């Protein structure tokens, strides 16, 4: 993915300075946090989940649901907040979700979510910051 096409662009050194090693591995290295390790997994308050890399609002808490996967899951992102691309890593084809402002890897989207969308945006909690209402 060409990260230079995003409105928020940083050098690799800048990303490494601002993110923790785990955040860098997930968001810039397309890694995955350990399931069940994120405090935001159990966040139930009203509010907004934003990209930790650029602050863009991504999801609202009313669209969050318990998927049983060990990662925060949402059925709908905020309009224009995320983009998707094909991910062929690990010998499978998945749909990667990344921030539309900085290009950071957030997670993947799967077609096994609840109505009304039937989608499950499975998002790495280390890529998110939460602001309660």
N, C-alpha and C positions, 0 to 999 in steps of 0.2 A: 504494500500500500504506500502511496506517495503521501507522506505526512506533511510535505511542504504546501499542499493545496488547502490546508485548513486555516481558518482565520487566526487561530492561536497556534503559533509555531515556536518551538524552543529547540536549542541545541541539545544533543545528548547529554552534555555536561550540565546544562541547566536542569534537565529532567532529573538527573541523578542527584543533584543538589537539593531539589525541592521535594522529592519523593523518598519514602523509606525504601530499603532494598526490596521488601515484599511488594510494595506498590509499584516500584519500577519493573520488577519481573512480570507482574500481571499486566500493567497498563502499557508498557513499552515493549515487553518481551513476549506478550500474548500468553502468559502463564495463567495458572488457576490457583486460587487459594485453597487451602485444605477445607473440605466441607465441614460445616458446623463451627468454624473457628471465628466467625465474624459476629461482633456484638449487634450489628444492625439486623441480623437474621431475626431477632426477636423484637425489633422495634415496632410498637403498635400505635404510637401517638400520631395524630394528624400532623402533616408537614410535608416537606419536599426533600427528595434525595437528589443531590447534585454531583457533578463530576469533580473529583478531588484535584484533577489536573488543571481545570480552568474555571470551575465554579458554575458552569452552565447547569440550570435545572434540567433534570432528566425524567424523573418519575414523581408522582404524588402518592402519598401513603394510602389513599383510598383505592388505588389500583394494585396494591401489594397483597399477596396471598401466601398461605403456607403450602408449599409444594411437596414438602417432605424430602427435598433433595439435599438440604444443608447449605443452600445459598439463598439470598433474598430473591424473591420471584415477583414479577409484575406482569399484568396482562396487557398493559398499554403504556408506551412512553408518551411524554409530552410531545406535541406536534413539532416536527423538525429537529428534535433533540438528539436523535440517534440516526446512524446510517448502518447499513448492513453490507457484508461482503461474504463471498464464499471462502470457507476455511477447509482445506484438505489435509490438515495435520492429523497425525496419529492413525492414518489409514482409513479415514472416514470423511464424509462430506457433511459439514455443518454450516449453519448461518451465523457468522460472527457479528456481534453488535459492538459498535464503537461510537464514541462521542462525535457529534457532527461539528463541534467547534475546535477540538484539539486532536482528534483522531485516535485518542487513547482506547485501547481494548477494554471493554467492559465485561463481556461474557458472550453468551450465545442465546439465540431464540429458537424455540422448539414448538411444533404444532400440537402440543398436548396440554394446553392450558384450559382454564375454565371459560364459560361463556362470559361476555358476549363475543370476545375475539377468538377464543380457542388457542391463544398463544401464551407461551411461558417464556418471558424474558428472564433468563437465569443469569444473575449479575453478581460479579465478585464484589463483596462488601468493602474490600480495601480500596476499591475504585470510587467509592461513594462517601459523601459527607451528608449528614442529616440536619435539617433545620426545622425544629418543631414550630407549629403555628403559634 
